[in-house]
Amino acid sequence: MAHLQKRGNKWQARYRGPDGKEHAKRFDTKRDAERWLTENENERNHGTWIDPSHGRVLFEEWAATWWETTPALRPSSRARDLSYLRTHILPVFGPIPLAAIDHMMVTKWVAQLSAAGKAPATVQKANQILAKVMASAVDAKRIPASPCVKVKLPKIEREEMRFLDPDEIAVLASAIDPRYRALVLLGCYSGLRIGELSGLKRSRVHPLKRSVEVAEILTDVGGHLHWGQPKTRAGRRSVSVPAEIMDELTAHMERYSGQELVFTGPDGAPLRVTNWRRRHWNPAVAAAGLSPLRPHDMRHTAVALWIAAGVPPLQVTRRAGHTTTSFTQDRYGHLFPSAEDEAADALSRFVVAPKVDADVVQITKGDVG
């Protein structure tokens, strides 16, 4: 039963919740107090009532609880999410009670990140993690609704991807340490990610079939190596490679024999990509005059070459290990021949050049007037 009473210049509203306890709050106006009582009554009637005390837990405390219960993530993803949480989210929302975080507060935070020069992708990812924490609070009946719903986020513009042409691939392969010449060639023609290349085992290379099998990946996260499987079922795949690249790969394995992995560090240990990029990749890119260039651009290069060679979209999707063709089209669709170009080429068959009438007098500007 609800009670409303004036105490001094304040109005005190009281009601007994489903938990059997009495809950009270003071307001400046009678209308606000009545609205609060009505809202709580509606929530009790619809079974959506939440004990107000549950929302008093600080965000940083709840985030720690949420983090401990998150589903198993890939080591690289877990390290990335934890970095976002510590860098962009906890400094702002950490000391604030869950129930005090509202939609406008989140909106202002998003705007501040953008104003600070953070990339749209960074802002979206940070908001995604915040939304997960708040959604878990809703599920646990700590708060009635998430303040992250319908927050306007900056649009991620398509970034210009870097592709190498065959001559540039050859220059880069010649500039890098001979131990990694085959890695560059395989990466630029097979489309394997750097984690797939560093985790490629000799048993996964099939010279007679001229193919490599992608079944494991090796990542370097915070100085620790982690073995894992490809992200998706589509990521586990077999990719055919040109005969010339297979010859290079076979020669590489013969020269650096006795190792389980195809590509390793100079000491024969598993390849640590962070160190490899600094010691071998970056100097080779600079020497080849191709800066700036990331290892992932080898994958972009491979996809661009497949498309230029006329490989159908579905086959490009399978070779790249993408989950759907729509993702491939969204990412690389601008490289495929457009329907407009095909239409123009088809219409060329019907074009008849007009005959020039010898009796027609051409009038130039000087003839006028």
C-alpha positions as CSV (number, residue, x, y, z in Angstrom):
1,M,0.0,0.0,0.0
2,A,1.3,3.4,-1.0
3,H,1.6,6.4,1.4
4,L,2.2,10.1,0.6
5,Q,3.0,12.6,3.3
6,K,4.4,16.1,3.4
7,R,7.4,16.6,5.7
8,G,8.6,20.2,5.9
9,N,9.0,21.4,2.3
10,K,9.4,17.8,0.9
11,W,7.0,15.1,-0.1
12,Q,7.7,11.6,1.2
13,A,6.4,8.7,-0.8
14,R,6.4,5.2,0.7
15,Y,5.3,1.8,-0.5
16,R,5.9,-1.9,0.4
17,G,7.7,-3.8,-2.3
18,P,7.3,-7.5,-3.3
19,D,10.3,-8.1,-1.1
20,G,8.2,-7.2,1.9
21,K,10.3,-4.2,2.8
22,E,9.2,-0.6,2.8
23,H,10.8,1.7,0.3
24,A,10.7,5.5,0.6
25,K,11.9,8.5,-1.3
26,R,11.5,12.3,-0.9
27,F,10.6,14.7,-3.7
28,D,10.3,18.4,-4.1
29,T,6.8,18.3,-5.5
30,K,3.7,16.2,-4.8
31,R,3.4,15.4,-8.6
32,D,6.9,13.9,-8.7
33,A,6.1,11.8,-5.6
34,E,2.8,10.5,-7.1
35,R,4.5,9.7,-10.4
36,W,7.2,7.7,-8.6
37,L,4.5,5.7,-6.7
38,T,2.5,5.1,-9.9
39,E,5.6,3.8,-11.8
40,N,6.5,1.4,-9.0
41,E,2.9,0.2,-8.7
42,N,2.9,-0.5,-12.5
43,E,6.2,-2.4,-12.2
44,R,4.8,-4.5,-9.4
45,N,1.7,-5.3,-11.3
46,H,3.6,-6.3,-14.4
47,G,6.3,-8.2,-12.6
48,T,9.1,-5.9,-13.7
49,W,9.8,-4.3,-10.3
50,I,13.4,-4.1,-9.2
51,D,14.6,-3.4,-5.7
52,P,16.2,0.1,-5.9
53,S,19.0,-0.9,-3.6
54,H,20.3,-3.4,-6.3
55,G,21.3,-0.5,-8.5
56,R,23.5,1.1,-5.9
57,V,26.4,-1.2,-6.7
58,L,29.2,0.7,-8.3
59,F,29.9,0.1,-12.0
60,E,33.5,-0.9,-11.3
61,E,32.3,-3.6,-8.9
62,W,29.7,-4.9,-11.3
63,A,32.1,-4.8,-14.2
64,A,34.5,-7.0,-12.3
65,T,31.8,-9.5,-11.6
66,W,30.7,-9.5,-15.3
67,W,34.3,-10.0,-16.5
68,E,34.7,-13.1,-14.4
69,T,31.5,-14.6,-15.9
70,T,32.1,-13.7,-19.6
71,P,32.1,-16.6,-22.0
72,A,35.5,-17.9,-23.1
73,L,37.1,-15.5,-25.6
74,R,40.1,-15.9,-27.8
75,P,43.2,-14.6,-25.9
76,S,43.6,-11.7,-28.3
77,S,39.9,-10.7,-28.0
78,R,40.0,-10.9,-24.2
79,A,43.1,-8.7,-24.0
80,R,41.5,-6.2,-26.4
81,D,38.3,-6.0,-24.5
82,L,40.1,-5.7,-21.1
83,S,42.2,-2.9,-22.6
84,Y,39.0,-1.0,-23.7
85,L,37.4,-1.5,-20.3
86,R,40.4,-0.2,-18.4
87,T,41.3,2.7,-20.8
88,H,37.9,4.1,-22.0
89,I,35.1,2.8,-19.7
90,L,36.2,2.4,-16.0
91,P,37.8,5.9,-15.7
92,V,34.4,7.5,-16.6
93,F,31.8,5.1,-15.1
94,G,33.8,3.1,-12.5
95,P,32.8,5.1,-9.4
96,I,29.2,5.6,-10.4
97,P,26.3,3.4,-9.2
98,L,24.7,1.4,-11.9
99,A,21.3,3.0,-11.4
100,A,22.8,6.5,-11.8
101,I,24.1,5.8,-15.3
102,D,21.5,7.2,-17.8
103,H,21.2,7.5,-21.5
104,M,22.4,11.1,-21.6
105,M,25.5,10.2,-19.6
106,V,26.4,7.5,-22.1
107,T,25.6,9.8,-25.1
108,K,28.0,12.5,-23.7
109,W,30.7,9.9,-23.1
110,V,30.4,8.7,-26.8
111,A,30.6,12.4,-27.9
112,Q,33.7,13.0,-25.7
113,L,35.5,10.0,-27.1
114,S,34.9,11.2,-30.7
115,A,35.9,14.8,-29.8
116,A,39.2,13.3,-28.3
117,G,40.0,12.0,-31.8
118,K,39.2,8.3,-31.2
119,A,38.4,6.4,-34.4
120,P,34.8,5.5,-35.0
121,A,35.6,1.8,-34.7
122,T,37.2,2.4,-31.3
123,V,34.2,4.4,-30.1
124,Q,31.8,1.7,-31.3
125,K,33.8,-1.1,-29.7
126,A,34.0,0.7,-26.4
127,N,30.3,1.3,-26.4
128,Q,29.7,-2.3,-27.3
129,I,31.6,-3.5,-24.2
130,L,29.8,-0.9,-22.0
131,A,26.5,-2.2,-23.4
132,K,27.4,-5.8,-22.5
133,V,28.1,-4.8,-18.9
134,M,24.8,-2.9,-18.6
135,A,22.8,-5.6,-20.3
136,S,24.1,-8.1,-17.8
137,A,23.0,-5.8,-15.0
138,V,19.5,-5.8,-16.6
139,D,19.5,-9.6,-16.8
140,A,20.5,-9.8,-13.1
141,K,17.7,-7.3,-12.2
142,R,20.1,-4.7,-11.0
143,I,18.6,-2.0,-13.2
144,P,15.3,-2.0,-15.2
145,A,16.8,-1.0,-18.6
146,S,20.1,-0.4,-20.3
147,P,21.1,3.2,-20.8
148,C,23.1,2.2,-24.0
149,V,20.0,1.5,-26.1
150,K,19.6,3.8,-29.1
151,V,22.8,5.8,-28.4
152,K,23.9,7.4,-31.6
153,L,27.3,6.2,-32.6
154,P,29.8,7.6,-35.2
155,K,29.7,6.0,-38.5
156,I,32.6,3.8,-39.6
157,E,33.8,4.9,-43.0
158,R,35.2,2.4,-45.4
159,E,39.0,2.7,-45.1
160,E,41.1,2.6,-48.3
161,M,42.7,-0.8,-48.3
162,R,46.3,-1.3,-49.4
163,F,47.0,-3.7,-52.2
164,L,50.4,-4.7,-53.7
165,D,50.8,-5.5,-57.4
166,P,52.9,-8.5,-58.4
167,D,56.0,-6.4,-59.0
168,E,55.7,-4.9,-55.5
169,I,55.2,-8.4,-54.0
170,A,58.4,-9.5,-55.7
171,V,60.4,-6.5,-54.4
172,L,59.1,-7.0,-50.8
173,A,60.0,-10.7,-50.9
174,S,63.5,-9.9,-52.1
175,A,64.0,-7.2,-49.4
176,I,63.0,-9.3,-46.4
177,D,65.3,-11.9,-44.6
178,P,65.4,-15.0,-46.9
179,R,63.9,-17.0,-44.0
180,Y,60.6,-15.1,-44.6
181,R,60.7,-14.8,-48.4
182,A,58.2,-17.7,-48.7
183,L,56.0,-16.2,-46.0
184,V,55.6,-13.0,-48.0
185,L,54.8,-14.9,-51.2
186,L,52.4,-17.3,-49.5
187,G,50.7,-14.5,-47.7
188,C,50.2,-12.4,-50.8
189,Y,48.9,-15.2,-52.9
190,S,47.0,-17.4,-50.5
191,G,45.3,-14.8,-48.3
192,L,46.3,-16.5,-45.0
193,R,46.2,-14.2,-42.0
194,I,49.5,-13.6,-40.1
195,G,48.3,-15.8,-37.2
196,E,47.5,-18.6,-39.7
197,L,50.9,-18.2,-41.3
198,S,52.8,-18.3,-38.0
199,G,50.7,-21.3,-36.9
200,L,51.1,-23.2,-40.2
201,K,52.5,-26.7,-39.6
202,R,54.6,-28.6,-42.2
203,S,52.0,-31.4,-42.1
204,R,49.4,-29.0,-43.4
205,V,51.4,-28.2,-46.6
206,H,50.4,-30.6,-49.5
207,P,52.8,-30.1,-52.5
208,L,51.2,-32.6,-54.8
209,K,47.8,-31.0,-54.3
210,R,49.4,-27.5,-54.4
211,S,47.4,-26.5,-51.4
212,V,47.8,-25.5,-47.7
213,E,45.4,-26.5,-45.0
214,V,44.4,-23.9,-42.4
215,A,43.6,-25.7,-39.1
216,E,45.6,-23.8,-36.4
217,I,46.5,-20.3,-35.6
218,L,49.2,-18.9,-33.3
219,T,48.8,-15.5,-31.7
220,D,51.2,-13.4,-29.6
221,V,49.2,-11.7,-26.8
222,G,51.1,-9.7,-24.2
223,G,54.3,-11.6,-24.8
224,H,52.5,-15.0,-24.5
225,L,51.9,-17.4,-27.3
226,H,48.5,-19.0,-27.7
227,W,47.5,-21.8,-29.9
228,G,43.9,-22.0,-31.2
229,Q,41.6,-22.9,-34.0
230,P,40.3,-20.5,-36.7
231,K,37.5,-18.2,-35.4
232,T,34.8,-19.9,-37.4
233,R,34.1,-23.2,-39.2
234,A,34.6,-21.3,-42.5
235,G,38.1,-20.3,-41.3
236,R,39.2,-23.9,-41.4
237,R,39.8,-24.4,-45.0
238,S,42.1,-25.6,-47.8
239,V,43.6,-23.0,-50.1
240,S,45.2,-23.8,-53.4
241,V,48.3,-21.9,-54.4
242,P,50.1,-21.2,-57.7
243,A,52.7,-23.8,-58.6
244,E,55.5,-21.2,-58.4
245,I,54.5,-20.3,-54.8
246,M,54.4,-24.0,-53.9
247,D,57.9,-24.4,-55.3
248,E,59.1,-21.5,-53.1
249,L,57.4,-23.1,-50.1
250,T,58.8,-26.5,-50.7
251,A,62.3,-25.1,-51.1
252,H,61.9,-23.1,-47.9
253,M,60.9,-26.3,-46.0
254,E,63.9,-28.1,-47.4
255,R,66.3,-25.4,-46.4
256,Y,64.8,-24.9,-42.9
257,S,64.1,-28.6,-42.2
258,G,63.6,-30.4,-38.9
259,Q,60.9,-28.0,-37.6
260,E,57.3,-28.7,-36.9
261,L,56.3,-25.2,-38.1
262,V,56.8,-23.9,-41.6
263,F,57.8,-20.4,-40.4
264,T,59.8,-19.8,-37.2
265,G,62.1,-17.3,-35.5
266,P,65.8,-17.4,-36.4
267,D,66.4,-19.7,-33.4
268,G,63.8,-22.2,-34.6
269,A,61.2,-21.2,-31.9
270,P,57.6,-20.3,-32.8
271,L,57.3,-17.0,-34.6
272,R,56.5,-14.1,-32.3
273,V,54.7,-11.7,-34.7
274,T,55.3,-8.6,-32.6
275,N,59.1,-9.1,-32.6
276,W,59.0,-10.3,-36.2
277,R,57.2,-7.2,-37.4
278,R,59.7,-4.9,-35.7
279,R,62.9,-6.8,-36.7
280,H,62.1,-8.1,-40.1
281,W,58.8,-6.8,-41.6
282,N,59.1,-3.1,-41.0
283,P,62.8,-2.9,-42.2
284,A,61.9,-4.8,-45.4
285,V,58.9,-2.6,-46.1
286,A,61.0,0.5,-45.7
287,A,63.8,-1.0,-47.9
288,A,61.2,-1.8,-50.6
289,G,59.8,1.7,-50.5
290,L,56.3,0.4,-49.6
291,S,55.7,2.1,-46.2
292,P,53.2,2.2,-44.6
293,L,52.3,-1.5,-45.0
294,R,50.8,-4.0,-42.5
295,P,51.2,-7.7,-42.5
296,H,47.4,-7.9,-42.9
297,D,47.7,-6.1,-46.2
298,M,49.2,-9.3,-47.7
299,R,45.7,-10.8,-47.2
300,H,44.0,-7.8,-48.9
301,T,46.5,-8.2,-51.7
302,A,45.6,-11.9,-52.2
303,V,41.9,-11.2,-52.3
304,A,42.4,-8.4,-54.8
305,L,44.5,-10.7,-57.0
306,W,41.8,-13.4,-56.9
307,I,39.2,-10.9,-58.0
308,A,41.4,-9.5,-60.8
309,A,41.9,-13.1,-62.0
310,G,38.2,-13.6,-62.3
311,V,37.6,-15.8,-59.3
312,P,33.8,-15.8,-58.6
313,P,32.6,-14.2,-55.3
314,L,31.6,-17.5,-53.7
315,Q,35.0,-19.0,-54.3
316,V,36.7,-15.8,-53.0
317,T,34.6,-16.2,-49.9
318,R,35.6,-19.8,-49.4
319,R,39.3,-19.1,-50.0
320,A,39.4,-16.2,-47.6
321,G,37.5,-18.1,-44.9
322,H,34.7,-15.6,-44.7
323,T,31.5,-16.8,-43.1
324,T,29.2,-15.2,-45.8
325,T,29.5,-14.0,-49.3
326,S,27.7,-10.8,-48.3
327,F,30.7,-10.0,-46.0
328,T,33.1,-10.5,-48.9
329,Q,30.9,-8.2,-51.1
330,D,30.7,-5.6,-48.4
331,R,34.5,-5.6,-47.9
332,Y,35.7,-6.1,-51.4
333,G,32.7,-5.5,-53.6
334,H,34.2,-2.4,-55.2
335,L,36.9,-4.6,-56.8
336,F,34.5,-6.9,-58.6
337,P,33.4,-5.9,-62.1
338,S,30.2,-3.9,-61.7
339,A,27.0,-4.7,-63.4
340,E,27.0,-1.3,-65.1
341,D,30.4,-2.0,-66.7
342,E,29.0,-5.4,-68.0
343,A,25.9,-3.7,-69.3
344,A,28.0,-1.1,-71.2
345,D,30.2,-3.8,-72.7
346,A,27.2,-5.8,-73.8
347,L,25.6,-2.7,-75.5
348,S,28.8,-2.1,-77.4
349,R,27.8,-5.0,-79.7
350,F,24.8,-3.0,-80.9
351,V,26.6,0.3,-81.6
352,V,26.8,1.2,-85.3
353,A,29.1,4.1,-86.1
354,P,27.2,7.0,-87.9
355,K,28.2,7.7,-91.5
356,V,29.6,11.1,-92.2
357,D,27.7,13.0,-94.9
358,A,30.2,14.7,-97.3
359,D,27.6,17.4,-98.0
360,V,27.3,18.5,-94.4
361,V,29.3,21.7,-93.8
362,Q,31.0,21.9,-90.5
363,I,30.5,25.3,-88.9
364,T,33.2,26.6,-86.7
365,K,33.1,29.5,-84.3
366,G,34.9,31.7,-86.7
367,D,32.2,31.3,-89.3
368,V,29.5,32.7,-87.1
369,G,28.7,36.4,-87.5
